[in-house]
Amino acid sequence: MNAESDERDGGVAAATTGPETGGTTDGRELGSRAPQYIQERRTLHLSWQVGVFVVGLAVVIAGIIMLPLPGPGWVVIFGGMAIWATEFVWAQLVMRWTKRKLTEAAQKALDPKVRRRNIVLTTIGLVIIAVLVGIYVWKFGLVMPWKINE
């Protein structure tokens, strides 16, 4: 390390702080979270980014495969996005937007009017299902619609 690179690093760090230039309101900046040793070497940093992208892509593909199959598909997809967010600004912005939307949805779900509406709709749905089951049992008895003995 020489004085020129120290000055340059200090100038870049000072110029890239704050929400208007990519920093976040919680104090974390956008950009690579790779160790400083890796960030200082261009080839090593590019290799690091390729590795993070490949691992994140594998996790996202596994999550997509789990969507129609048994498994926590959406959780795995968001896990892959979190892996990408450790290195790529676009993934950090997507994760920030997703967190904001989830927080808004949680606040909306806690609204008493929305909760009351959801309870009423759930009750109506359960009553309809109970009536349909009652009609089936009244008409056919407790016989299953398929024949297990055959």
N, C-alpha and C positions, 0 to 999 in steps of 0.2 A: 504494500500500500504506500502510495506516495501522497504528498500534500495536494496535488492536483485532483486525484480521485476522491480524496476526502472532502475537498471543497465542492466538487461536483455532486457527490452524494448528499451533502448537507443542503445544497441549493435545491435539489430535486425533492428532498423530503420536506423542505419548507414550502415549496411551491405546490405540493400535492396534498396538503392537509385541509380539512374543512369540508363541509357538505357540498359546497358549490363546485369543488374540484374532484369529487369522488369519495370524500370521507363520509362517514355515517354519523347520525346524531348520537349513537351510542358509543362513539369514540373509535370504532373500527373502520379502517380504510378499505376501499375496494382495491382489488388487485391480488397478486400472488401472495400466498402465505408460505411459500417455500422457504427453507432456511436461507439465511443471508449468504452462506457459503455457496449455495446452489445458484442464487440469484446473481451473484457476481460473475459467474462464468456462463457465457452465452450458450455454448454447446450443451453444457450440463443442464442448464435451465430449460432449454428446448426439449432435451430428452426427458426431463422431469415432467414437463407439460404433456408430452406425448403419452407418457406412462399414466398420468392422472386421467387423461382423456380416455385411454383404452380401458382402464379399470372402471371409470364412471360409465362408459358405454356398455361394458359387460353387465354391470349392475342394472342399468336402465333396461337393457334387452331382457334380462332375467325377469324384471318386474313386468314388462309387457307380455312375456310368455305366461306369467302367473295371472294375468287379468282373467282369461277364460278358464284357467285351471285353478285347482285349490291352492291357495297361498295368498300372502299379503301383498298383492300386486302393486297397489298405489303406494304403500309404505316403502317398498323396495325401489320404486321409481323415484320417490322423493329422496331416498337414501343416495341413489346415483346422482341426482341433482346436487345434493349436499357435497358429494365427493368432487364434482365439477366446480362447485362454488369455492372450494379451497384454492383454486388456481385461476379461474376465468371470471372476468367481470360480468359478462352476459349472464352467467349462471347465478352470480351473486345478486344481480338485479331481479332475475326471475324468482329467486328464493325470497328476496325482500318483498316483492309484490305478493307472492303466495302467502307469506306470513301476515301481511297487512290484510289481505282478503279473508283469511281464516279468523283473524282477530275481529274483523267487522262482522263476520257471520256468527261468531260466538256471542258478541254483544247483542246482535239482533235476536238470536235464539233466546237470550235471557230476558228479553222484553216481555213484560207480563201479558200484553195483548197477544203477541205471537204465541206464547206458551199456552194461553187459554184457547186460542184457535186450534193449535195442534192437539190439545187434549180433547176438544170437542170432535175434531175430525177422526182421531183415533177411536174414540168411543163409538161414533157412528159406524165406522168400518167394522169394529168388533161386533156390534149389534147385527149388521148385515150378514157377517160370516156366521154368527150364531143362528140366525133365522134360516140361512141356507142349509146348515148342518142339521137343524131341527126338521126341515122339510125332507131332507134326504133320509134321515132316520125314520120319520113317520111313514114315508112311502116305501122304503126298501128294508127297513129294520137295521140291525147292526151287522149286516153282511157287507164284506169288503167288495169293491167293484171288480176285483180280479179274483181268479180262481186258483188258489195255491195248490190244491190237491191234484190238479191235472198236470 
